[in-house]
Amino acid sequence: MPVIIEYLKTPPTVSELHDIFKRLGLSSAIEMVRQKEDAFETSALSENSTNDEIFQAITEHPKLLERPIVITPQGAHICRPPEKVIEIL
């Protein structure tokens, strides 16, 4: 049974973002950010921001988090496009 986390009602903590980042296997946390969101510009984030700065910004502005993120026993993906979910089902 899937667990759906409503990230706007319950934003992830910095610790949870660290865990998600590791599971996704990304090289930089900036890959988890929606850079076209208004909050990206107002938060002063950039390609040079540290992972910790990015995680903190996401906790303060959860709309920055790229979504959907799907985590299964087979792996984790940012499922954009949605068809990417097939790779981990």
FIMINU-278902 format. One record per residue: y, z, x of N, C-alpha, C, CB in turn. Coordinates in steps of 0.2 Angstrom, whole numbers, padded with zeros to 4 digits, always signed. Atoms other than C-alpha are relative to their C-alpha. Glycine has a CB too. Layout:
<pts>
YZXYZXYZXYZX ...
</pts>
This chain:
<pts>
-0006+0000+0004+0000+0000+0000+0006+0000+0004+0000+0006-0005 -0006+0000-0004+0017-0005+0008+0004+0006-0002+0003-0007-0001 -0005-0005+0000+0030+0008+0011+0007-0004+0001-0001+0006+0005 -0007+0003+0000+0048+0001+0007+0005+0005+0001+0001-0004-0006 -0005-0004-0001+0062+0010+0015+0007-0003-0001+0000+0002+0008 -0007+0002+0002+0079+0008+0007+0005+0002+0006+0002+0002-0007 -0004-0001-0006+0089+0007+0023+0007+0002-0001+0000-0005+0005 -0007-0002+0001+0106+0009+0015+0000+0007-0003+0003-0005-0006 +0000-0007+0003+0100+0025+0005-0002+0005+0006-0005+0000-0006 +0003-0004-0005+0090+0032+0020+0001-0004+0007-0007+0002-0002 +0000+0004-0006+0097+0024+0036-0004+0003+0006+0008+0001+0003 +0004-0002-0005+0086+0025+0051+0004+0005+0005-0004-0005+0004 -0003-0005-0005+0089+0039+0064+0000-0004+0007-0003+0006+0001 +0001+0003-0006+0092+0034+0082-0007+0000+0003+0005+0004+0005 +0007+0000-0002+0075+0040+0086-0005-0005-0003-0003+0008-0001 +0004+0005+0003+0067+0029+0073+0002-0007+0002+0002+0001-0008 -0002+0007-0002+0077+0014+0079-0003-0001+0007+0008+0000+0001 +0004+0000-0007+0070+0018+0097-0007-0002-0001+0001+0006+0004 +0007+0002+0001+0053+0017+0090-0001-0007-0003-0003+0005-0006 +0000+0006+0003+0056+0002+0079+0001-0006+0006+0005-0001-0005 -0001+0005-0006+0063-0007+0095-0006-0001+0004+0006+0003+0004 +0006+0001-0004+0048-0003+0105-0006-0004-0003-0003+0007+0002 +0005+0003+0004+0036-0009+0091+0002-0008+0000+0000+0003-0007 -0002+0007+0000+0046-0025+0090-0001-0004+0007+0007-0001-0003 +0000+0003-0007+0045-0028+0109+0006-0005+0002-0007-0004+0000 -0006+0003-0001+0062-0034+0110+0003+0001+0007+0006+0001-0005 -0003-0001-0007+0072-0036+0127+0006+0004-0001+0001-0007+0003 -0006-0004+0001+0088-0029+0120+0001+0001-0008+0006-0005+0002 -0001-0002+0007+0093-0020+0104+0005-0004-0004+0003+0007+0000 -0004+0005+0004+0106-0033+0100-0003-0005-0004+0005-0004+0006 +0004+0004+0004+0092-0043+0094-0001+0003-0007-0006-0002+0003 +0001-0004+0007+0091-0030+0079+0006+0000-0004-0003+0007+0002 -0007+0000+0004+0109-0033+0074+0002-0006-0003+0005+0002+0005 -0003+0006+0004+0116-0044+0061+0008-0001+0003+0000+0001-0008 -0006+0000-0003+0131-0050+0071+0005-0003-0004-0001-0004+0006 -0005+0003+0004+0140-0059+0057+0002+0005-0005-0003-0006-0004 -0002-0006+0005+0142-0042+0047+0007+0002+0003-0005+0006+0000 -0007-0003-0002+0160-0036+0047+0000+0006+0004+0004+0001-0007 +0001-0006-0004+0154-0020+0054-0001-0001+0007-0005+0005-0003 +0001+0002-0007+0149-0029+0070+0006+0000+0004-0004-0006+0000 -0007+0001-0003+0167-0034+0074+0003+0007+0000+0004-0005-0004 -0004-0006+0000+0174-0017+0069-0003+0006+0004+0001+0003-0007 +0003-0005-0004+0161-0007+0079+0001-0001+0007-0007+0000-0002 -0001+0002-0007+0166-0016+0095-0006-0001+0004+0004+0006+0003 +0006+0001-0004+0148-0020+0099+0001-0007+0003-0006+0000-0005 +0001+0007-0003+0144-0035+0110-0007-0001+0004+0006-0001+0006 +0006+0002-0004+0130-0043+0120-0001+0005+0006+0000-0007+0003 +0001-0005-0006+0134-0030+0134+0000+0007-0002+0007-0001+0004 +0001-0007+0002+0132-0015+0123-0006+0003+0002+0001+0001-0008 +0006-0003-0002+0119-0003+0128-0004+0001-0006+0001+0007+0004 +0004-0001+0006+0104+0000+0117+0002+0006-0004-0007+0001+0002 -0002-0007+0004+0110+0018+0113+0006-0001-0004+0001+0005+0005 -0006+0002+0004+0127+0011+0108-0002-0004-0006+0005-0004+0004 +0002+0004+0006+0119-0001+0096-0004+0004-0005-0005-0006+0003 +0004-0004+0004+0107+0011+0089+0005+0005-0004-0005+0005+0003 -0004-0004+0003+0121+0023+0086+0005-0004-0006+0005+0003+0005 -0004+0004+0005+0132+0009+0077-0005-0001-0006+0002-0006+0004 +0004+0001+0006+0117+0005+0066-0001+0006-0004-0007-0002+0002 +0001-0006+0005+0115+0023+0060+0006+0001-0004-0002+0006+0005 -0007-0001+0003+0134+0023+0056+0001-0005-0005+0005+0000+0005 -0001+0006+0004+0133+0006+0048-0006-0004-0001+0006-0005+0003 +0006+0003+0001+0116+0002+0042-0001-0007-0002-0004+0004-0005 +0000+0007+0002+0121-0015+0036-0001-0005+0006+0006-0002-0004 +0000+0003-0006+0121-0020+0054-0008-0002+0002+0003+0004+0006 +0007+0001-0002+0102-0019+0055-0003-0007-0003-0005+0006-0003 +0003+0006+0003+0093-0036+0054-0006+0002-0004-0002-0004+0007 +0005-0002+0004+0081-0036+0041-0003-0007-0004+0002+0004-0006 +0004-0006+0001+0068-0036+0034-0004+0001+0006-0005-0001-0006 +0004-0002-0005+0058-0027+0047-0007+0002-0003+0003+0005+0005 +0007-0001+0002+0039-0027+0044-0004+0003+0005-0003-0006-0004 +0005-0003-0005+0027-0015+0053-0006+0001-0003+0003+0007+0003 +0006+0000+0002+0009-0017+0051-0005+0003+0006-0003-0006-0003 +0004-0002-0005-0006-0011+0061-0001-0006+0005-0007+0002-0002 +0001+0006-0004-0007-0029+0068+0007-0001+0004-0001-0006-0004 -0006+0001-0004+0011-0028+0075+0007+0001-0005+0000-0007+0002 -0007-0001+0003+0030-0028+0070+0004-0006+0001+0003+0006+0003 -0004+0006-0001+0042-0042+0067+0006+0001-0005-0004-0007-0003 -0005+0001+0005+0059-0045+0060-0001-0007-0003+0007-0001+0004 +0003+0006+0004+0054-0057+0046+0005-0004-0002-0005+0003-0005 -0005+0006+0001+0067-0070+0047-0002-0006+0003+0007+0002+0001 +0001+0001+0007+0062-0082+0040-0006+0004-0002-0001-0007-0001 +0005-0005+0003+0051-0072+0028-0007-0002+0002+0001+0000-0007 +0006+0002-0002+0036-0083+0033-0003+0003+0006+0000-0007+0001 +0002-0004-0006+0035-0073+0049-0005+0006-0001+0006+0002+0004 +0005-0006+0002+0026-0059+0040-0007-0002+0000+0002+0002-0007 +0007+0003+0000+0010-0070+0039-0003+0002+0007+0000-0007-0001 +0003-0001-0007+0008-0067+0058-0002+0007+0001+0006-0002+0005 +0002-0007-0001+0006-0048+0056-0004+0002-0006+0006+0004+0002 +0004-0003+0006-0004-0047+0040-0007-0001+0002+0002-0004-0006 
</pts>
